[in-house]
Amino acid sequence: MNRLALILCFLATTALAQPAPPAAASSPPPAPPASAAPEETRPANTPSVSTPVTPDDTRGTQTQGRREDGSVTPDDARSAQPQGRREDDAATAAPTRAESHKAQRSACPDDFEDAGEEGPDDSGVLSPLQLTVDGRLLTPGRIELHGLRWLTEAQVRTYIGAPPADSQVLLSGREVHQLLRRLARSGLFARVEPRVRVAEAPQPAVLEVHLEENPVVTAVEVEGLQDLQSSEILDELLRLPHRFPTEDEDDESFTATLRVDSRRGTLSIVRPCPPRYPPRDWVARLERDTLRPGILLGGVAHGLERTLKRLRDDGYMLASLSAVWSPDGKLVVTVDEGRLEAVEVRGVDADIAARVQDALDLKPGTVFLRSDARRAVQRLESRLPFLEPADVDDDEGTRPPRARIIETREPDGTRAYHTQELPREKPRHRERVEFEVNWKQFADWWDDVSASESITLEGKKLVVHLRPRRPDFDVDLLPMHTQVTGFSPGLAGRLRLWDAKDRAHATVDAALTIPLRWGGQSLPDDPEGTRRQRRVNMLGGAKLQVPKVGLAELGAQVYDFTDTLDRWRMGDIDSSLYSALINRPDREYFRRKGLTAFATWRWAEDFLAGVEYRTDRYESMRSFTPPFSLFRNDSAPFTNSPVTEGRFDSVVVRMEYASNVPAAASVGSLFRTPETSLFDREGDWERRASLRGLLTLEVGTGPGSEGADTRFWKLVSDIALEVPTGWDSGVSLRVRSAGGSRLPEQKREALGGWTALRGYGFKEYRGDVSVLTTAEYRWSALGVFADLGTVRTDAAWTDARLGLGASLLLGDSVRFDVAWRTDERATATPEARLLFQRTF
């Protein structure tokens, strides 16, 4: 299209400069079709870089000339010349045309690198070839090509821009230098050997260039594949340079018929400079998954090295290649994807190393992939969390090993290729002063080491470097804002001590919050109650994990803090945020002081069972006046219902199941309640099918409604199912039921509010038993949900209440929900919340 546009512009310019053609002028004949390349093993001849313009007028009334830049300038159409005159002019113009050709060549680039390639420019460093014999400077003025088999001399001369073999034009030293560079950088030749032949004066010296073509490939077979596809090997082996002309591009001359003032001739637009790359017909390549025969650009060894590097960069770190090329052009490539011979564990005792081998699950004889090793180390950290990857002071060991392809030649012309591993560089040791070593050790002591940094290769043996995990120390900010304490910033910390023998691991937990006296909040007419509710909240505990008997935790907690049993409704962050913003924490609080002892067994990754003993003293709390919130601070205080006060002793038995919880997920919670799970919610729950279930039974004694101690019990069942229906769509189902007998006020059931019958008021329906079902469907960032619930009060069930809503999903946990109630009190205005934590 670019050439056609050039022709049209030229025609338009010429037509404006010429008089109108006579009316009787005959129309020009159609352009001659381009000759098709013959279907031969030898490549077709490339078009000449300097093609003269030939007149096509049978009357011989027009001549055309060609500028040095390849464009065509028609002669004055009004001055016709005889045929003999034109022949004489052509003869006298031959030297001029040769000089023009030489000037064009000197203006061409002298290298074949891509424009984007960076590297030193050797044009100003490497001087032209010169030869001195007996004080006489002899610069080769002619060039001869020897050793060509598949290509012809005319093809190669045209490609590199050398004059024809019978040309009398002498070359300069710079031109000879350029031609040698182009031969060497073409990728067509395995050897370019220049020799100078000195002739008797005044004959110029001749540069004999002995060439050896790279192997011609007519067929390729790939053997030994297990995980890879043959197309992956062929694509890399036969890959052409990035800027190599595509099969749809045409580097040949463009010829068209031109008519100027009723005279016609042929117009040839050619490239004045040799092409950067050889023609596609010369090289072996893949076109539409079909092999086209030709010279393997760069040679077989270079193609195999490139393919091997790609395999090792893709993770096949032990891969190797071998090949056999026969003189008939058939190339047989054998791929060894790399199989492990052994796996060794370093840094731990022998008995622990055996367990590590089982956890890694890397069997000798299997194809080794770097990603498999990384997943194996991650699986190891999950199953044996008391170990961690160790840093290796060897950068070479974590990289793909370096290798090269060696070529050997047989007397019959067959060539064999095999992989030779290069020796690893020894790390250099630098002397460091004492304080630098100490500071580095101090800084690196807490650094995490990635799985890839702990894996090295020694031949075909995989070495995994491990060490006992160092103590973990975590500190988190507690978001604490309630209407019964005001703003209470706090910290929660955990210290975990690991046993290198995996006998028992210890954990110490602690939390502290301090209510601040901001906003002038108080309990009206009750300064003593105000002081009590502003007490510091404290919690501390310790526990042991004994993996050998499946004991996930054995420990105790002591506490005196503001607590709630509504954590299953709304997360800590959301409750504190909406308490501080709009005076709506959607939680009720009380003061709890006492001790809890617990033991939890995890006999499988998905199951756990536990028992707790609680001895607690409960105390009611009231909301401060005025409300301490950014908005609605002039409204009535949030209602915080009183609890049954006194001392309660109870035993909690629990059973839990989670289908996809990681083996390394910690068990336990700083704030333990019978309504929430002890499993940490980790992993991509939305994109993996999962089933989670919680069943707890609490039996205890405490003050009853008449003041005397009575026995109570409560059963809680909470089941959630996640079913993905597509990459970004899925269904969530939840069924929660809870209830009991003779329950104290703080343990009674209630529905209404977020995640507990959305669209209705907070704890609008209260009773001893409740049933709540939730269904949600989501696709991409949108979702719809429905909540259906009922409670039982005084031996009667309330009518089932339905809440409907929609969600805008902004991430794995962040969502914006709107919900409507559907009973007789329904309105068009929905309840809305932006939530940052999921509770089921």
HUNORWO-V219021 format. One record per residue. N is the residue number from 1. RES is the residue in one letter. SS is DSSP state (H for helix, E for strand, C for the rest). NEAR is the number of other ideal C-beta (glycine too) atoms within 8 Angstrom. Layout:
N/RES/SS/NEAR
N/RES/SS/NEAR
This chain:
1/M/C/4
2/N/H/5
3/R/H/8
4/L/H/7
5/A/H/8
6/L/H/9
7/I/H/12
8/L/H/8
9/C/H/8
10/F/H/11
11/L/H/9
12/A/H/8
13/T/H/8
14/T/H/10
15/A/H/8
16/L/H/6
17/A/H/5
18/Q/C/9
19/P/C/4
20/A/C/3
21/P/C/8
22/P/C/5
23/A/C/4
24/A/C/4
25/A/C/7
26/S/C/5
27/S/C/4
28/P/C/8
29/P/C/6
30/P/C/5
31/A/C/7
32/P/C/7
33/P/C/4
34/A/C/6
35/S/C/4
36/A/C/4
37/A/C/6
38/P/C/5
39/E/C/3
40/E/C/5
41/T/C/5
42/R/C/6
43/P/C/10
44/A/C/7
45/N/C/8
46/T/C/9
47/P/C/9
48/S/C/8
49/V/C/11
50/S/C/8
51/T/C/9
52/P/C/6
53/V/C/12
54/T/C/6
55/P/E/10
56/D/C/9
57/D/C/10
58/T/C/4
59/R/C/4
60/G/C/9
61/T/C/7
62/Q/C/14
63/T/C/7
64/Q/E/12
65/G/E/9
66/R/E/9
67/R/C/8
68/E/C/7
69/D/C/6
70/G/C/10
71/S/C/8
72/V/E/13
73/T/E/8
74/P/E/12
75/D/C/9
76/D/C/5
77/A/C/12
78/R/C/4
79/S/C/6
80/A/C/6
81/Q/C/7
82/P/C/6
83/Q/H/6
84/G/H/6
85/R/H/8
86/R/H/11
87/E/H/8
88/D/H/8
89/D/H/9
90/A/H/8
91/A/H/7
92/T/H/8
93/A/H/8
94/A/H/8
95/P/H/7
96/T/H/8
97/R/H/8
98/A/H/10
99/E/H/8
100/S/H/9
101/H/H/11
102/K/H/9
103/A/H/9
104/Q/H/14
105/R/H/10
106/S/H/8
107/A/C/7
108/C/C/11
109/P/C/5
110/D/C/8
111/D/C/7
112/F/C/8
113/E/C/7
114/D/C/7
115/A/C/5
116/G/C/5
117/E/C/6
118/E/C/3
119/G/C/5
120/P/C/4
121/D/C/6
122/D/C/6
123/S/C/7
124/G/C/4
125/V/C/6
126/L/C/5
127/S/C/3
128/P/C/9
129/L/C/11
130/Q/C/9
131/L/E/11
132/T/E/8
133/V/E/7
134/D/C/4
135/G/C/4
136/R/E/7
137/L/E/6
138/L/E/12
139/T/C/13
140/P/C/15
141/G/C/8
142/R/E/10
143/I/E/11
144/E/E/9
145/L/E/10
146/H/E/8
147/G/C/8
148/L/C/11
149/R/C/5
150/W/C/9
151/L/C/13
152/T/C/8
153/E/H/9
154/A/H/9
155/Q/H/12
156/V/H/15
157/R/H/12
158/T/H/14
159/Y/H/13
160/I/H/11
161/G/C/12
162/A/C/9
163/P/C/7
164/P/C/6
165/A/C/7
166/D/C/4
167/S/C/7
168/Q/C/4
169/V/C/8
170/L/C/7
171/L/C/13
172/S/C/8
173/G/H/11
174/R/H/8
175/E/H/10
176/V/H/15
177/H/H/12
178/Q/H/11
179/L/H/13
180/L/H/12
181/R/H/11
182/R/H/14
183/L/H/14
184/A/H/8
185/R/H/9
186/S/C/12
187/G/C/10
188/L/C/13
189/F/E/12
190/A/E/7
191/R/E/7
192/V/E/10
193/E/E/7
194/P/E/10
195/R/E/8
196/V/E/11
197/R/E/8
198/V/C/7
199/A/C/8
200/E/C/3
201/A/C/5
202/P/C/3
203/Q/C/5
204/P/C/11
205/A/C/13
206/V/E/12
207/L/E/14
208/E/E/10
209/V/E/14
210/H/E/11
211/L/E/14
212/E/E/7
213/E/E/14
214/N/C/13
215/P/C/13
216/V/E/12
217/V/E/15
218/T/C/9
219/A/E/9
220/V/E/12
221/E/E/8
222/V/E/10
223/E/E/8
224/G/C/8
225/L/C/11
226/Q/C/6
227/D/C/5
228/L/C/11
229/Q/C/6
230/S/H/8
231/S/H/7
232/E/H/8
233/I/H/14
234/L/H/12
235/D/H/9
236/E/H/11
237/L/H/12
238/L/C/13
239/R/C/6
240/L/C/8
241/P/C/7
242/H/C/5
243/R/C/7
244/F/C/8
245/P/C/7
246/T/C/5
247/E/C/5
248/D/C/4
249/E/C/6
250/D/C/5
251/D/C/7
252/E/C/7
253/S/C/10
254/F/E/9
255/T/E/9
256/A/E/8
257/T/E/13
258/L/E/12
259/R/E/8
260/V/E/12
261/D/C/8
262/S/C/8
263/R/E/10
264/R/E/11
265/G/E/15
266/T/E/13
267/L/E/13
268/S/E/11
269/I/E/11
270/V/C/11
271/R/C/9
272/P/C/11
273/C/C/11
274/P/C/10
275/P/C/10
276/R/C/5
277/Y/C/10
278/P/C/10
279/P/C/10
280/R/H/9
281/D/H/9
282/W/H/11
283/V/E/14
284/A/C/12
285/R/E/10
286/L/E/10
287/E/E/6
288/R/C/4
289/D/C/4
290/T/E/6
291/L/E/12
292/R/E/10
293/P/C/10
294/G/E/12
295/I/E/14
296/L/C/15
297/L/C/12
298/G/C/8
299/G/C/10
300/V/H/16
301/A/H/10
302/H/H/9
303/G/H/14
304/L/H/14
305/E/H/11
306/R/H/12
307/T/H/12
308/L/H/14
309/K/H/9
310/R/H/9
311/L/H/12
312/R/H/13
313/D/H/7
314/D/C/6
315/G/C/8
316/Y/C/13
317/M/C/12
318/L/C/12
319/A/C/12
320/S/E/10
321/L/E/15
322/S/E/11
323/A/E/12
324/V/E/10
325/W/E/14
326/S/C/9
327/P/C/6
328/D/C/5
329/G/C/12
330/K/E/10
331/L/E/15
332/V/E/10
333/V/E/14
334/T/E/9
335/V/E/12
336/D/E/10
337/E/C/14
338/G/C/12
339/R/E/12
340/L/C/15
341/E/C/8
342/A/E/8
343/V/E/11
344/E/E/8
345/V/E/12
346/R/E/8
347/G/C/7
348/V/C/12
349/D/C/6
350/A/H/5
351/D/H/6
352/I/H/13
353/A/H/10
354/A/H/8
355/R/H/10
356/V/H/15
357/Q/H/9
358/D/H/7
359/A/H/11
360/L/H/13
361/D/C/7
362/L/C/12
363/K/C/6
364/P/C/9
365/G/C/6
366/T/C/8
367/V/E/9
368/F/C/15
369/L/C/9
370/R/H/11
371/S/H/7
372/D/H/9
373/A/H/15
374/R/H/11
375/R/H/8
376/A/H/13
377/V/H/14
378/Q/H/9
379/R/H/11
380/L/H/14
381/E/H/13
382/S/H/9
383/R/H/9
384/L/C/11
385/P/C/9
386/F/C/10
387/L/E/13
388/E/E/11
389/P/E/13
390/A/C/10
391/D/C/10
392/V/C/10
393/D/C/4
394/D/C/8
395/D/C/6
396/E/H/8
397/G/H/11
398/T/H/10
399/R/C/6
400/P/C/8
401/P/C/11
402/R/C/7
403/A/E/12
404/R/E/8
405/I/E/15
406/I/E/9
407/E/E/9
408/T/E/8
409/R/E/7
410/E/C/8
411/P/C/3
412/D/C/5
413/G/C/8
414/T/C/10
415/R/E/12
416/A/E/12
417/Y/E/15
418/H/E/9
419/T/E/11
420/Q/E/8
421/E/E/7
422/L/C/8
423/P/C/4
424/R/C/8
425/E/C/5
426/K/C/4
427/P/C/8
428/R/C/4
429/H/C/4
430/R/C/4
431/E/C/4
432/R/C/7
433/V/C/6
434/E/H/6
435/F/H/6
436/E/H/8
437/V/H/9
438/N/H/8
439/W/H/8
440/K/H/9
441/Q/H/8
442/F/H/7
443/A/H/7
444/D/H/8
445/W/C/7
446/W/C/4
447/D/C/7
448/D/C/4
449/V/C/9
450/S/C/7
451/A/C/11
452/S/H/9
453/E/H/10
454/S/H/14
455/I/E/15
456/T/E/10
457/L/E/12
458/E/E/6
459/G/C/5
460/K/C/10
461/K/E/11
462/L/E/13
463/V/E/12
464/V/E/16
465/H/E/13
466/L/E/14
467/R/E/10
468/P/E/9
469/R/C/9
470/R/C/8
471/P/C/7
472/D/E/9
473/F/E/8
474/D/E/6
475/V/E/6
476/D/E/7
477/L/E/7
478/L/E/11
479/P/C/8
480/M/C/13
481/H/E/13
482/T/E/14
483/Q/C/15
484/V/C/11
485/T/C/16
486/G/E/15
487/F/E/11
488/S/E/14
489/P/E/9
490/G/E/12
491/L/E/9
492/A/E/12
493/G/E/11
494/R/E/12
495/L/E/9
496/R/E/11
497/L/E/8
498/W/C/12
499/D/C/9
500/A/C/8
501/K/C/6
502/D/C/11
503/R/C/6
504/A/C/7
505/H/E/12
506/A/E/10
507/T/E/15
508/V/E/10
509/D/E/14
510/A/E/10
511/A/E/15
512/L/E/10
513/T/E/14
514/I/E/9
515/P/E/13
516/L/C/8
517/R/C/6
518/W/C/7
519/G/C/6
520/G/C/4
521/Q/C/11
522/S/E/9
523/L/C/11
524/P/C/5
525/D/C/3
526/D/C/8
527/P/H/7
528/E/H/6
529/G/H/9
530/T/H/12
531/R/H/8
532/R/H/9
533/Q/H/15
534/R/C/9
535/R/C/8
536/V/C/7
537/N/E/16
538/M/E/9
539/L/E/15
540/G/E/11
541/G/E/12
542/A/E/10
543/K/E/13
544/L/E/12
545/Q/E/12
546/V/E/10
547/P/H/8
548/K/H/6
549/V/H/5
550/G/C/9
551/L/E/12
552/A/E/10
553/E/E/14
554/L/E/10
555/G/E/11
556/A/E/10
557/Q/E/12
558/V/E/9
559/Y/E/13
560/D/E/10
561/F/E/12
562/T/E/15
563/D/E/10
564/T/C/9
565/L/C/9
566/D/C/10
567/R/C/14
568/W/C/12
569/R/C/11
570/M/C/15
571/G/C/11
572/D/H/10
573/I/H/9
574/D/H/13
575/S/H/14
576/S/H/13
577/L/H/11
578/Y/H/12
579/S/H/14
580/A/H/10
581/L/H/10
582/I/H/8
583/N/C/14
584/R/C/10
585/P/C/13
586/D/C/11
587/R/C/11
588/E/C/10
589/Y/C/12
590/F/E/13
591/R/E/14
592/R/E/13
593/K/E/9
594/G/E/10
595/L/E/9
596/T/E/13
597/A/E/8
598/F/E/15
599/A/E/9
600/T/E/15
601/W/E/10
602/R/C/10
603/W/C/7
604/A/C/5
605/E/C/7
606/D/C/7
607/F/E/10
608/L/E/14
609/A/E/11
610/G/E/13
611/V/E/11
612/E/E/11
613/Y/E/10
614/R/E/13
615/T/E/9
616/D/E/11
617/R/E/9
618/Y/E/14
619/E/E/11
620/S/E/9
621/M/C/11
622/R/C/10
623/S/C/10
624/F/C/15
625/T/E/9
626/P/C/10
627/P/C/14
628/F/C/13
629/S/C/12
630/L/C/6
631/F/C/7
632/R/C/9
633/N/C/10
634/D/C/4
635/S/C/6
636/A/C/4
637/P/C/12
638/F/C/11
639/T/C/5
640/N/C/12
641/S/C/7
642/P/C/6
643/V/C/11
644/T/C/10
645/E/C/8
646/G/E/8
647/R/E/8
648/F/E/14
649/D/E/10
650/S/E/11
651/V/E/10
652/V/E/12
653/V/E/10
654/R/E/15
655/M/E/10
656/E/E/14
657/Y/E/9
658/A/E/12
659/S/C/9
660/N/C/8
661/V/C/12
662/P/C/9
663/A/C/7
664/A/C/8
665/A/C/9
666/S/C/5
667/V/E/11
668/G/C/11
669/S/C/7
670/L/C/10
671/F/C/7
672/R/C/11
673/T/C/9
674/P/C/9
675/E/C/10
676/T/C/10
677/S/C/8
678/L/C/12
679/F/E/11
680/D/C/7
681/R/C/7
682/E/C/6
683/G/C/8
684/D/C/6
685/W/C/9
686/E/C/9
687/R/C/7
688/R/C/10
689/A/C/7
690/S/E/10
691/L/E/11
692/R/E/13
693/G/E/11
694/L/E/13
695/L/E/10
696/T/E/12
697/L/E/11
698/E/E/13
699/V/E/8
700/G/E/12
701/T/E/9
702/G/E/14
703/P/E/12
704/G/C/9
705/S/C/4
706/E/C/4
707/G/C/5
708/A/C/6
709/D/E/6
710/T/E/9
711/R/E/7
712/F/E/14
713/W/E/11
714/K/E/12
715/L/E/10
716/V/E/13
717/S/E/11
718/D/E/13
719/I/E/11
720/A/E/11
721/L/E/10
722/E/E/13
723/V/E/9
724/P/E/11
725/T/E/6
726/G/E/7
727/W/C/5
728/D/C/5
729/S/E/10
730/G/E/12
731/V/E/9
732/S/E/13
733/L/E/11
734/R/E/13
735/V/E/10
736/R/E/14
737/S/E/10
738/A/E/13
739/G/E/11
740/G/E/13
741/S/E/6
742/R/C/8
743/L/C/10
744/P/C/12
745/E/H/9
746/Q/H/10
747/K/H/10
748/R/C/10
749/E/E/11
750/A/E/12
751/L/E/16
752/G/C/11
753/G/C/15
754/W/C/11
755/T/C/10
756/A/C/12
757/L/C/14
758/R/C/14
759/G/C/13
760/Y/C/12
761/G/C/6
762/F/C/7
763/K/C/11
764/E/C/10
765/Y/E/15
766/R/E/8
767/G/E/13
768/D/C/10
769/V/E/11
770/S/E/16
771/V/E/10
772/L/E/14
773/T/E/11
774/T/E/13
775/A/E/10
776/E/E/12
777/Y/E/11
778/R/E/13
779/W/E/8
780/S/C/7
781/A/C/5
782/L/E/10
783/G/E/12
784/V/E/11
785/F/E/15
786/A/E/11
787/D/E/15
788/L/E/11
789/G/E/14
790/T/E/13
791/V/E/15
792/R/E/12
793/T/E/8
794/D/C/3
795/A/C/3
796/A/E/6
797/W/E/6
798/T/C/11
799/D/C/6
800/A/C/7
801/R/E/15
802/L/E/10
803/G/E/15
804/L/E/11
805/G/E/15
806/A/E/9
807/S/E/13
808/L/E/9
809/L/E/11
810/L/C/7
811/G/C/6
812/D/C/5
813/S/C/8
814/V/C/9
815/R/E/13
816/F/E/10
817/D/E/14
818/V/E/9
819/A/E/14
820/W/E/13
821/R/E/12
822/T/C/9
823/D/C/8
824/E/C/3
825/R/C/5
826/A/C/7
827/T/C/6
828/A/C/4
829/T/C/3
830/P/C/9
831/E/E/8
832/A/E/8
833/R/E/9
834/L/E/8
835/L/E/14
836/F/C/9
837/Q/C/10
838/R/C/8
839/T/C/9
840/F/C/9
